[in-house]
Amino acid sequence: MKTVTDVNTVNQLLTYSKQAEAGIHQKAIQMLLGVGNNKKQDSLSISDAARAFQSNQ
């Protein structure tokens, strides 16, 4: 492993680390809220006539 002694390099690494952490948190929030989820869910609608037919059986 390379030892980092340059102050600019350390600052760049810290900035990158903070940005990466913020990105991870943002992605986690999006996952929890379902934001950006382009998967469509199937749905089934049953008409009133079909429900009446089913309940009469």
PDBQT receptor file of N, H, CA, C and O in Angstrom, charges set to zero:
ATOM      1  N   MET A   1       0.845  -1.180   0.000  1.00  0.00    +0.000 N 
ATOM      2  CA  MET A   1       0.000   0.000   0.000  1.00  0.00    +0.000 C 
ATOM      3  C   MET A   1       0.886   1.236   0.000  1.00  0.00    +0.000 C 
ATOM      4  O   MET A   1       1.899   1.299   0.696  1.00  0.00    +0.000 OA
ATOM      5  N   LYS A   2       0.483   2.207  -0.788  1.00  0.00    +0.000 N 
ATOM      6  H   LYS A   2      -0.341   2.156  -1.353  1.00  0.00    +0.000 HD
ATOM      7  CA  LYS A   2       1.254   3.434  -0.923  1.00  0.00    +0.000 C 
ATOM      8  C   LYS A   2       0.905   4.402   0.214  1.00  0.00    +0.000 C 
ATOM      9  O   LYS A   2      -0.269   4.585   0.536  1.00  0.00    +0.000 OA
ATOM     10  N   THR A   3       1.899   5.004   0.803  1.00  0.00    +0.000 N 
ATOM     11  H   THR A   3       2.852   4.856   0.542  1.00  0.00    +0.000 HD
ATOM     12  CA  THR A   3       1.691   5.995   1.841  1.00  0.00    +0.000 C 
ATOM     13  C   THR A   3       1.452   7.347   1.197  1.00  0.00    +0.000 C 
ATOM     14  O   THR A   3       2.202   7.773   0.318  1.00  0.00    +0.000 OA
ATOM     15  N   VAL A   4       0.391   8.020   1.647  1.00  0.00    +0.000 N 
ATOM     16  H   VAL A   4      -0.218   7.674   2.361  1.00  0.00    +0.000 HD
ATOM     17  CA  VAL A   4       0.039   9.322   1.091  1.00  0.00    +0.000 C 
ATOM     18  C   VAL A   4       0.526  10.401   2.049  1.00  0.00    +0.000 C 
ATOM     19  O   VAL A   4       0.155  10.429   3.223  1.00  0.00    +0.000 OA
ATOM     20  N   THR A   5       1.360  11.282   1.522  1.00  0.00    +0.000 N 
ATOM     21  H   THR A   5       1.661  11.259   0.569  1.00  0.00    +0.000 HD
ATOM     22  CA  THR A   5       1.893  12.356   2.362  1.00  0.00    +0.000 C 
ATOM     23  C   THR A   5       1.554  13.736   1.824  1.00  0.00    +0.000 C 
ATOM     24  O   THR A   5       1.665  14.727   2.547  1.00  0.00    +0.000 OA
ATOM     25  N   ASP A   6       1.145  13.813   0.571  1.00  0.00    +0.000 N 
ATOM     26  H   ASP A   6       1.055  13.009  -0.016  1.00  0.00    +0.000 HD
ATOM     27  CA  ASP A   6       0.833  15.089  -0.062  1.00  0.00    +0.000 C 
ATOM     28  C   ASP A   6      -0.528  15.591   0.446  1.00  0.00    +0.000 C 
ATOM     29  O   ASP A   6      -1.520  14.863   0.388  1.00  0.00    +0.000 OA
ATOM     30  N   VAL A   7      -0.571  16.817   0.936  1.00  0.00    +0.000 N 
ATOM     31  H   VAL A   7       0.234  17.408   0.984  1.00  0.00    +0.000 HD
ATOM     32  CA  VAL A   7      -1.793  17.378   1.500  1.00  0.00    +0.000 C 
ATOM     33  C   VAL A   7      -2.910  17.449   0.455  1.00  0.00    +0.000 C 
ATOM     34  O   VAL A   7      -4.068  17.169   0.762  1.00  0.00    +0.000 OA
ATOM     35  N   ASN A   8      -2.564  17.819  -0.765  1.00  0.00    +0.000 N 
ATOM     36  H   ASN A   8      -1.623  18.047  -1.015  1.00  0.00    +0.000 HD
ATOM     37  CA  ASN A   8      -3.579  17.892  -1.828  1.00  0.00    +0.000 C 
ATOM     38  C   ASN A   8      -4.190  16.524  -2.113  1.00  0.00    +0.000 C 
ATOM     39  O   ASN A   8      -5.397  16.409  -2.326  1.00  0.00    +0.000 OA
ATOM     40  N   THR A   9      -3.362  15.500  -2.116  1.00  0.00    +0.000 N 
ATOM     41  H   THR A   9      -2.382  15.593  -1.942  1.00  0.00    +0.000 HD
ATOM     42  CA  THR A   9      -3.853  14.141  -2.347  1.00  0.00    +0.000 C 
ATOM     43  C   THR A   9      -4.778  13.718  -1.215  1.00  0.00    +0.000 C 
ATOM     44  O   THR A   9      -5.820  13.109  -1.456  1.00  0.00    +0.000 OA
ATOM     45  N   VAL A  10      -4.401  14.037   0.015  1.00  0.00    +0.000 N 
ATOM     46  H   VAL A  10      -3.554  14.532   0.210  1.00  0.00    +0.000 HD
ATOM     47  CA  VAL A  10      -5.241  13.698   1.171  1.00  0.00    +0.000 C 
ATOM     48  C   VAL A  10      -6.595  14.407   1.045  1.00  0.00    +0.000 C 
ATOM     49  O   VAL A  10      -7.640  13.800   1.278  1.00  0.00    +0.000 OA
ATOM     50  N   ASN A  11      -6.573  15.681   0.680  1.00  0.00    +0.000 N 
ATOM     51  H   ASN A  11      -5.724  16.175   0.491  1.00  0.00    +0.000 HD
ATOM     52  CA  ASN A  11      -7.821  16.433   0.514  1.00  0.00    +0.000 C 
ATOM     53  C   ASN A  11      -8.694  15.841  -0.589  1.00  0.00    +0.000 C 
ATOM     54  O   ASN A  11      -9.914  15.765  -0.447  1.00  0.00    +0.000 OA
ATOM     55  N   GLN A  12      -8.072  15.424  -1.679  1.00  0.00    +0.000 N 
ATOM     56  H   GLN A  12      -7.080  15.485  -1.795  1.00  0.00    +0.000 HD
ATOM     57  CA  GLN A  12      -8.819  14.819  -2.773  1.00  0.00    +0.000 C 
ATOM     58  C   GLN A  12      -9.460  13.508  -2.327  1.00  0.00    +0.000 C 
ATOM     59  O   GLN A  12     -10.614  13.229  -2.651  1.00  0.00    +0.000 OA
ATOM     60  N   LEU A  13      -8.700  12.707  -1.579  1.00  0.00    +0.000 N 
ATOM     61  H   LEU A  13      -7.763  12.934  -1.315  1.00  0.00    +0.000 HD
ATOM     62  CA  LEU A  13      -9.228  11.435  -1.095  1.00  0.00    +0.000 C 
ATOM     63  C   LEU A  13     -10.390  11.652  -0.120  1.00  0.00    +0.000 C 
ATOM     64  O   LEU A  13     -11.380  10.921  -0.164  1.00  0.00    +0.000 OA
ATOM     65  N   LEU A  14     -10.276  12.640   0.749  1.00  0.00    +0.000 N 
ATOM     66  H   LEU A  14      -9.472  13.233   0.785  1.00  0.00    +0.000 HD
ATOM     67  CA  LEU A  14     -11.354  12.935   1.686  1.00  0.00    +0.000 C 
ATOM     68  C   LEU A  14     -12.594  13.431   0.955  1.00  0.00    +0.000 C 
ATOM     69  O   LEU A  14     -13.716  13.050   1.291  1.00  0.00    +0.000 OA
ATOM     70  N   THR A  15     -12.390  14.279  -0.040  1.00  0.00    +0.000 N 
ATOM     71  H   THR A  15     -11.479  14.589  -0.313  1.00  0.00    +0.000 HD
ATOM     72  CA  THR A  15     -13.517  14.791  -0.829  1.00  0.00    +0.000 C 
ATOM     73  C   THR A  15     -14.211  13.650  -1.550  1.00  0.00    +0.000 C 
ATOM     74  O   THR A  15     -15.439  13.561  -1.555  1.00  0.00    +0.000 OA
ATOM     75  N   TYR A  16     -13.411  12.770  -2.164  1.00  0.00    +0.000 N 
ATOM     76  H   TYR A  16     -12.414  12.842  -2.160  1.00  0.00    +0.000 HD
ATOM     77  CA  TYR A  16     -13.984  11.630  -2.863  1.00  0.00    +0.000 C 
ATOM     78  C   TYR A  16     -14.754  10.750  -1.889  1.00  0.00    +0.000 C 
ATOM     79  O   TYR A  16     -15.854  10.293  -2.198  1.00  0.00    +0.000 OA
ATOM     80  N   SER A  17     -14.184  10.511  -0.725  1.00  0.00    +0.000 N 
ATOM     81  H   SER A  17     -13.290  10.882  -0.474  1.00  0.00    +0.000 HD
ATOM     82  CA  SER A  17     -14.827   9.664   0.286  1.00  0.00    +0.000 C 
ATOM     83  C   SER A  17     -16.158  10.258   0.736  1.00  0.00    +0.000 C 
ATOM     84  O   SER A  17     -17.137   9.528   0.892  1.00  0.00    +0.000 OA
ATOM     85  N   LYS A  18     -16.206  11.576   0.947  1.00  0.00    +0.000 N 
ATOM     86  H   LYS A  18     -15.411  12.169   0.820  1.00  0.00    +0.000 HD
ATOM     87  CA  LYS A  18     -17.444  12.232   1.370  1.00  0.00    +0.000 C 
ATOM     88  C   LYS A  18     -18.492  12.162   0.265  1.00  0.00    +0.000 C 
ATOM     89  O   LYS A  18     -19.671  11.932   0.534  1.00  0.00    +0.000 OA
ATOM     90  N   GLN A  19     -18.056  12.361  -0.982  1.00  0.00    +0.000 N 
ATOM     91  H   GLN A  19     -17.098  12.548  -1.201  1.00  0.00    +0.000 HD
ATOM     92  CA  GLN A  19     -18.992  12.288  -2.105  1.00  0.00    +0.000 C 
ATOM     93  C   GLN A  19     -19.537  10.876  -2.268  1.00  0.00    +0.000 C 
ATOM     94  O   GLN A  19     -20.724  10.688  -2.535  1.00  0.00    +0.000 OA
ATOM     95  N   ALA A  20     -18.666   9.888  -2.107  1.00  0.00    +0.000 N 
ATOM     96  H   ALA A  20     -17.702  10.041  -1.891  1.00  0.00    +0.000 HD
ATOM     97  CA  ALA A  20     -19.100   8.501  -2.227  1.00  0.00    +0.000 C 
ATOM     98  C   ALA A  20     -20.099   8.152  -1.125  1.00  0.00    +0.000 C 
ATOM     99  O   ALA A  20     -21.097   7.479  -1.380  1.00  0.00    +0.000 OA
ATOM    100  N   GLU A  21     -19.835   8.600   0.080  1.00  0.00    +0.000 N 
ATOM    101  H   GLU A  21     -19.024   9.147   0.287  1.00  0.00    +0.000 HD
ATOM    102  CA  GLU A  21     -20.744   8.336   1.200  1.00  0.00    +0.000 C 
ATOM    103  C   GLU A  21     -22.094   9.006   0.965  1.00  0.00    +0.000 C 
ATOM    104  O   GLU A  21     -23.136   8.407   1.228  1.00  0.00    +0.000 OA
ATOM    105  N   ALA A  22     -22.083  10.234   0.475  1.00  0.00    +0.000 N 
ATOM    106  H   ALA A  22     -21.236  10.720   0.261  1.00  0.00    +0.000 HD
ATOM    107  CA  ALA A  22     -23.333  10.938   0.179  1.00  0.00    +0.000 C 
ATOM    108  C   ALA A  22     -24.115  10.207  -0.914  1.00  0.00    +0.000 C 
ATOM    109  O   ALA A  22     -25.339  10.095  -0.844  1.00  0.00    +0.000 OA
ATOM    110  N   GLY A  23     -23.407   9.720  -1.907  1.00  0.00    +0.000 N 
ATOM    111  H   GLY A  23     -22.413   9.811  -1.964  1.00  0.00    +0.000 HD
ATOM    112  CA  GLY A  23     -24.059   8.966  -2.980  1.00  0.00    +0.000 C 
ATOM    113  C   GLY A  23     -24.681   7.681  -2.474  1.00  0.00    +0.000 C 
ATOM    114  O   GLY A  23     -25.781   7.314  -2.887  1.00  0.00    +0.000 OA
ATOM    115  N   ILE A  24     -23.989   7.002  -1.591  1.00  0.00    +0.000 N 
ATOM    116  H   ILE A  24     -23.096   7.301  -1.256  1.00  0.00    +0.000 HD
ATOM    117  CA  ILE A  24     -24.512   5.763  -1.008  1.00  0.00    +0.000 C 
ATOM    118  C   ILE A  24     -25.765   6.059  -0.188  1.00  0.00    +0.000 C 
ATOM    119  O   ILE A  24     -26.754   5.332  -0.282  1.00  0.00    +0.000 OA
ATOM    120  N   HIS A  25     -25.729   7.115   0.610  1.00  0.00    +0.000 N 
ATOM    121  H   HIS A  25     -24.925   7.706   0.686  1.00  0.00    +0.000 HD
ATOM    122  CA  HIS A  25     -26.893   7.489   1.409  1.00  0.00    +0.000 C 
ATOM    123  C   HIS A  25     -28.072   7.862   0.515  1.00  0.00    +0.000 C 
ATOM    124  O   HIS A  25     -29.209   7.477   0.787  1.00  0.00    +0.000 OA
ATOM    125  N   GLN A  26     -27.801   8.609  -0.546  1.00  0.00    +0.000 N 
ATOM    126  H   GLN A  26     -26.877   8.922  -0.767  1.00  0.00    +0.000 HD
ATOM    127  CA  GLN A  26     -28.869   9.011  -1.464  1.00  0.00    +0.000 C 
ATOM    128  C   GLN A  26     -29.496   7.794  -2.116  1.00  0.00    +0.000 C 
ATOM    129  O   GLN A  26     -30.718   7.713  -2.238  1.00  0.00    +0.000 OA
ATOM    130  N   LYS A  27     -28.671   6.848  -2.534  1.00  0.00    +0.000 N 
ATOM    131  H   LYS A  27     -27.678   6.913  -2.434  1.00  0.00    +0.000 HD
ATOM    132  CA  LYS A  27     -29.184   5.633  -3.168  1.00  0.00    +0.000 C 
ATOM    133  C   LYS A  27     -30.015   4.823  -2.181  1.00  0.00    +0.000 C 
ATOM    134  O   LYS A  27     -31.048   4.267  -2.552  1.00  0.00    +0.000 OA
ATOM    135  N   ALA A  28     -29.576   4.750  -0.934  1.00  0.00    +0.000 N 
ATOM    136  H   ALA A  28     -28.736   5.201  -0.632  1.00  0.00    +0.000 HD
ATOM    137  CA  ALA A  28     -30.323   4.009   0.086  1.00  0.00    +0.000 C 
ATOM    138  C   ALA A  28     -31.686   4.650   0.322  1.00  0.00    +0.000 C 
ATOM    139  O   ALA A  28     -32.691   3.950   0.453  1.00  0.00    +0.000 OA
ATOM    140  N   ILE A  29     -31.720   5.973   0.377  1.00  0.00    +0.000 N 
ATOM    141  H   ILE A  29     -30.904   6.541   0.270  1.00  0.00    +0.000 HD
ATOM    142  CA  ILE A  29     -32.995   6.678   0.574  1.00  0.00    +0.000 C 
ATOM    143  C   ILE A  29     -33.923   6.424  -0.611  1.00  0.00    +0.000 C 
ATOM    144  O   ILE A  29     -35.115   6.178  -0.430  1.00  0.00    +0.000 OA
ATOM    145  N   GLN A  30     -33.372   6.484  -1.821  1.00  0.00    +0.000 N 
ATOM    146  H   GLN A  30     -32.403   6.683  -1.968  1.00  0.00    +0.000 HD
ATOM    147  CA  GLN A  30     -34.183   6.225  -3.007  1.00  0.00    +0.000 C 
ATOM    148  C   GLN A  30     -34.750   4.814  -2.985  1.00  0.00    +0.000 C 
ATOM    149  O   GLN A  30     -35.907   4.600  -3.346  1.00  0.00    +0.000 OA
ATOM    150  N   MET A  31     -33.936   3.850  -2.560  1.00  0.00    +0.000 N 
ATOM    151  H   MET A  31     -32.996   4.023  -2.266  1.00  0.00    +0.000 HD
ATOM    152  CA  MET A  31     -34.409   2.471  -2.491  1.00  0.00    +0.000 C 
ATOM    153  C   MET A  31     -35.540   2.338  -1.469  1.00  0.00    +0.000 C 
ATOM    154  O   MET A  31     -36.535   1.656  -1.715  1.00  0.00    +0.000 OA
ATOM    155  N   LEU A  32     -35.375   2.992  -0.328  1.00  0.00    +0.000 N 
ATOM    156  H   LEU A  32     -34.567   3.546  -0.128  1.00  0.00    +0.000 HD
ATOM    157  CA  LEU A  32     -36.405   2.910   0.711  1.00  0.00    +0.000 C 
ATOM    158  C   LEU A  32     -37.710   3.551   0.264  1.00  0.00    +0.000 C 
ATOM    159  O   LEU A  32     -38.794   3.065   0.587  1.00  0.00    +0.000 OA
ATOM    160  N   LEU A  33     -37.599   4.641  -0.477  1.00  0.00    +0.000 N 
ATOM    161  H   LEU A  33     -36.719   5.036  -0.739  1.00  0.00    +0.000 HD
ATOM    162  CA  LEU A  33     -38.795   5.355  -0.920  1.00  0.00    +0.000 C 
ATOM    163  C   LEU A  33     -39.346   4.822  -2.243  1.00  0.00    +0.000 C 
ATOM    164  O   LEU A  33     -40.433   5.212  -2.669  1.00  0.00    +0.000 OA
ATOM    165  N   GLY A  34     -38.601   3.938  -2.886  1.00  0.00    +0.000 N 
ATOM    166  H   GLY A  34     -37.718   3.621  -2.540  1.00  0.00    +0.000 HD
ATOM    167  CA  GLY A  34     -39.041   3.405  -4.168  1.00  0.00    +0.000 C 
ATOM    168  C   GLY A  34     -38.863   4.391  -5.301  1.00  0.00    +0.000 C 
ATOM    169  O   GLY A  34     -39.471   4.230  -6.359  1.00  0.00    +0.000 OA
ATOM    170  N   VAL A  35     -38.043   5.408  -5.103  1.00  0.00    +0.000 N 
ATOM    171  H   VAL A  35     -37.549   5.539  -4.243  1.00  0.00    +0.000 HD
ATOM    172  CA  VAL A  35     -37.803   6.408  -6.133  1.00  0.00    +0.000 C 
ATOM    173  C   VAL A  35     -36.850   5.818  -7.170  1.00  0.00    +0.000 C 
ATOM    174  O   VAL A  35     -35.886   5.132  -6.830  1.00  0.00    +0.000 OA
ATOM    175  N   GLY A  36     -37.133   6.092  -8.412  1.00  0.00    +0.000 N 
ATOM    176  H   GLY A  36     -37.916   6.649  -8.688  1.00  0.00    +0.000 HD
ATOM    177  CA  GLY A  36     -36.257   5.611  -9.472  1.00  0.00    +0.000 C 
ATOM    178  C   GLY A  36     -36.475   4.151  -9.797  1.00  0.00    +0.000 C 
ATOM    179  O   GLY A  36     -35.727   3.553 -10.570  1.00  0.00    +0.000 OA
ATOM    180  N   ASN A  37     -37.494   3.590  -9.206  1.00  0.00    +0.000 N 
ATOM    181  H   ASN A  37     -38.101   4.076  -8.577  1.00  0.00    +0.000 HD
ATOM    182  CA  ASN A  37     -37.809   2.194  -9.484  1.00  0.00    +0.000 C 
ATOM    183  C   ASN A  37     -38.730   2.155 -10.696  1.00  0.00    +0.000 C 
ATOM    184  O   ASN A  37     -39.918   2.463 -10.594  1.00  0.00    +0.000 OA
ATOM    185  N   ASN A  38     -38.183   1.782 -11.823  1.00  0.00    +0.000 N 
ATOM    186  H   ASN A  38     -37.218   1.532 -11.906  1.00  0.00    +0.000 HD
ATOM    187  CA  ASN A  38     -38.952   1.800 -13.067  1.00  0.00    +0.000 C 
ATOM    188  C   ASN A  38     -39.711   0.508 -13.315  1.00  0.00    +0.000 C 
ATOM    189  O   ASN A  38     -40.353   0.355 -14.355  1.00  0.00    +0.000 OA
ATOM    190  N   LYS A  39     -39.646  -0.405 -12.387  1.00  0.00    +0.000 N 
ATOM    191  H   LYS A  39     -39.125  -0.280 -11.543  1.00  0.00    +0.000 HD
ATOM    192  CA  LYS A  39     -40.364  -1.665 -12.564  1.00  0.00    +0.000 C 
ATOM    193  C   LYS A  39     -41.851  -1.405 -12.413  1.00  0.00    +0.000 C 
ATOM    194  O   LYS A  39     -42.297  -0.813 -11.431  1.00  0.00    +0.000 OA
ATOM    195  N   LYS A  40     -42.598  -1.850 -13.383  1.00  0.00    +0.000 N 
ATOM    196  H   LYS A  40     -42.235  -2.331 -14.181  1.00  0.00    +0.000 HD
ATOM    197  CA  LYS A  40     -44.045  -1.678 -13.320  1.00  0.00    +0.000 C 
ATOM    198  C   LYS A  40     -44.636  -2.920 -12.652  1.00  0.00    +0.000 C 
ATOM    199  O   LYS A  40     -44.196  -4.046 -12.880  1.00  0.00    +0.000 OA
ATOM    200  N   GLN A  41     -45.623  -2.679 -11.842  1.00  0.00    +0.000 N 
ATOM    201  H   GLN A  41     -45.981  -1.764 -11.657  1.00  0.00    +0.000 HD
ATOM    202  CA  GLN A  41     -46.277  -3.789 -11.170  1.00  0.00    +0.000 C 
ATOM    203  C   GLN A  41     -47.544  -4.144 -11.928  1.00  0.00    +0.000 C 
ATOM    204  O   GLN A  41     -48.250  -3.273 -12.436  1.00  0.00    +0.000 OA
ATOM    205  N   ASP A  42     -47.816  -5.430 -11.995  1.00  0.00    +0.000 N 
ATOM    206  H   ASP A  42     -47.243  -6.138 -11.582  1.00  0.00    +0.000 HD
ATOM    207  CA  ASP A  42     -49.051  -5.878 -12.616  1.00  0.00    +0.000 C 
ATOM    208  C   ASP A  42     -50.215  -5.564 -11.692  1.00  0.00    +0.000 C 
ATOM    209  O   ASP A  42     -50.073  -5.552 -10.470  1.00  0.00    +0.000 OA
ATOM    210  N   SER A  43     -51.360  -5.313 -12.292  1.00  0.00    +0.000 N 
ATOM    211  H   SER A  43     -51.475  -5.323 -13.285  1.00  0.00    +0.000 HD
ATOM    212  CA  SER A  43     -52.556  -5.096 -11.487  1.00  0.00    +0.000 C 
ATOM    213  C   SER A  43     -53.707  -5.854 -12.118  1.00  0.00    +0.000 C 
ATOM    214  O   SER A  43     -53.713  -6.129 -13.318  1.00  0.00    +0.000 OA
ATOM    215  N   LEU A  44     -54.662  -6.177 -11.300  1.00  0.00    +0.000 N 
ATOM    216  H   LEU A  44     -54.657  -5.953 -10.325  1.00  0.00    +0.000 HD
ATOM    217  CA  LEU A  44     -55.825  -6.915 -11.760  1.00  0.00    +0.000 C 
ATOM    218  C   LEU A  44     -57.058  -6.172 -11.293  1.00  0.00    +0.000 C 
ATOM    219  O   LEU A  44     -57.210  -5.887 -10.105  1.00  0.00    +0.000 OA
ATOM    220  N   SER A  45     -57.933  -5.860 -12.224  1.00  0.00    +0.000 N 
ATOM    221  H   SER A  45     -57.810  -6.091 -13.189  1.00  0.00    +0.000 HD
ATOM    222  CA  SER A  45     -59.183  -5.197 -11.880  1.00  0.00    +0.000 C 
ATOM    223  C   SER A  45     -60.323  -6.178 -12.083  1.00  0.00    +0.000 C 
ATOM    224  O   SER A  45     -60.398  -6.855 -13.109  1.00  0.00    +0.000 OA
ATOM    225  N   ILE A  46     -61.201  -6.249 -11.109  1.00  0.00    +0.000 N 
ATOM    226  H   ILE A  46     -61.140  -5.699 -10.276  1.00  0.00    +0.000 HD
ATOM    227  CA  ILE A  46     -62.366  -7.127 -11.204  1.00  0.00    +0.000 C 
ATOM    228  C   ILE A  46     -63.598  -6.233 -11.258  1.00  0.00    +0.000 C 
ATOM    229  O   ILE A  46     -63.828  -5.410 -10.373  1.00  0.00    +0.000 OA
ATOM    230  N   SER A  47     -64.375  -6.409 -12.300  1.00  0.00    +0.000 N 
ATOM    231  H   SER A  47     -64.189  -7.079 -13.020  1.00  0.00    +0.000 HD
ATOM    232  CA  SER A  47     -65.558  -5.568 -12.475  1.00  0.00    +0.000 C 
ATOM    233  C   SER A  47     -66.612  -5.908 -11.427  1.00  0.00    +0.000 C 
ATOM    234  O   SER A  47     -66.577  -6.976 -10.815  1.00  0.00    +0.000 OA
ATOM    235  N   ASP A  48     -67.550  -4.984 -11.232  1.00  0.00    +0.000 N 
ATOM    236  H   ASP A  48     -67.578  -4.117 -11.730  1.00  0.00    +0.000 HD
ATOM    237  CA  ASP A  48     -68.652  -5.226 -10.297  1.00  0.00    +0.000 C 
ATOM    238  C   ASP A  48     -69.481  -6.429 -10.729  1.00  0.00    +0.000 C 
ATOM    239  O   ASP A  48     -69.938  -7.205  -9.890  1.00  0.00    +0.000 OA
ATOM    240  N   ALA A  49     -69.674  -6.585 -12.034  1.00  0.00    +0.000 N 
ATOM    241  H   ALA A  49     -69.303  -5.954 -12.716  1.00  0.00    +0.000 HD
ATOM    242  CA  ALA A  49     -70.463  -7.721 -12.535  1.00  0.00    +0.000 C 
ATOM    243  C   ALA A  49     -69.771  -9.043 -12.208  1.00  0.00    +0.000 C 
ATOM    244  O   ALA A  49     -70.427 -10.019 -11.843  1.00  0.00    +0.000 OA
ATOM    245  N   ALA A  50     -68.454  -9.069 -12.339  1.00  0.00    +0.000 N 
ATOM    246  H   ALA A  50     -67.922  -8.277 -12.636  1.00  0.00    +0.000 HD
ATOM    247  CA  ALA A  50     -67.718 -10.292 -12.030  1.00  0.00    +0.000 C 
ATOM    248  C   ALA A  50     -67.777 -10.588 -10.534  1.00  0.00    +0.000 C 
ATOM    249  O   ALA A  50     -67.884 -11.746 -10.130  1.00  0.00    +0.000 OA
ATOM    250  N   ARG A  51     -67.708  -9.554  -9.725  1.00  0.00    +0.000 N 
ATOM    251  H   ARG A  51     -67.621  -8.613 -10.053  1.00  0.00    +0.000 HD
ATOM    252  CA  ARG A  51     -67.802  -9.754  -8.278  1.00  0.00    +0.000 C 
ATOM    253  C   ARG A  51     -69.186 -10.265  -7.894  1.00  0.00    +0.000 C 
ATOM    254  O   ARG A  51     -69.318 -11.153  -7.052  1.00  0.00    +0.000 OA
ATOM    255  N   ALA A  52     -70.204  -9.703  -8.512  1.00  0.00    +0.000 N 
ATOM    256  H   ALA A  52     -70.096  -8.981  -9.196  1.00  0.00    +0.000 HD
ATOM    257  CA  ALA A  52     -71.566 -10.155  -8.239  1.00  0.00    +0.000 C 
ATOM    258  C   ALA A  52     -71.746 -11.597  -8.672  1.00  0.00    +0.000 C 
ATOM    259  O   ALA A  52     -72.375 -12.385  -7.966  1.00  0.00    +0.000 OA
ATOM    260  N   PHE A  53     -71.201 -11.948  -9.824  1.00  0.00    +0.000 N 
ATOM    261  H   PHE A  53     -70.690 -11.307 -10.398  1.00  0.00    +0.000 HD
ATOM    262  CA  PHE A  53     -71.298 -13.325 -10.320  1.00  0.00    +0.000 C 
ATOM    263  C   PHE A  53     -70.603 -14.275  -9.343  1.00  0.00    +0.000 C 
ATOM    264  O   PHE A  53     -71.130 -15.342  -9.029  1.00  0.00    +0.000 OA
ATOM    265  N   GLN A  54     -69.438 -13.891  -8.871  1.00  0.00    +0.000 N 
ATOM    266  H   GLN A  54     -69.009 -13.024  -9.126  1.00  0.00    +0.000 HD
ATOM    267  CA  GLN A  54     -68.672 -14.741  -7.960  1.00  0.00    +0.000 C 
ATOM    268  C   GLN A  54     -69.399 -14.916  -6.636  1.00  0.00    +0.000 C 
ATOM    269  O   GLN A  54     -69.407 -16.020  -6.093  1.00  0.00    +0.000 OA
ATOM    270  N   SER A  55     -70.001 -13.880  -6.107  1.00  0.00    +0.000 N 
ATOM    271  H   SER A  55     -69.994 -12.983  -6.549  1.00  0.00    +0.000 HD
ATOM    272  CA  SER A  55     -70.652 -13.969  -4.800  1.00  0.00    +0.000 C 
ATOM    273  C   SER A  55     -71.962 -14.747  -4.884  1.00  0.00    +0.000 C 
ATOM    274  O   SER A  55     -72.435 -15.268  -3.874  1.00  0.00    +0.000 OA
ATOM    275  N   ASN A  56     -72.558 -14.833  -6.090  1.00  0.00    +0.000 N 
ATOM    276  H   ASN A  56     -72.174 -14.409  -6.910  1.00  0.00    +0.000 HD
ATOM    277  CA  ASN A  56     -73.798 -15.590  -6.258  1.00  0.00    +0.000 C 
ATOM    278  C   ASN A  56     -73.556 -17.075  -6.392  1.00  0.00    +0.000 C 
ATOM    279  O   ASN A  56     -74.497 -17.855  -6.248  1.00  0.00    +0.000 OA
ATOM    280  N   GLN A  57     -72.382 -17.483  -6.651  1.00  0.00    +0.000 N 
ATOM    281  H   GLN A  57     -71.618 -16.849  -6.768  1.00  0.00    +0.000 HD
ATOM    282  CA  GLN A  57     -72.061 -18.906  -6.863  1.00  0.00    +0.000 C 
ATOM    283  C   GLN A  57     -72.027 -19.680  -5.580  1.00  0.00    +0.000 C 
ATOM    284  O   GLN A  57     -71.772 -20.884  -5.592  1.00  0.00    +0.000 OA
TER     285      GLN A  57
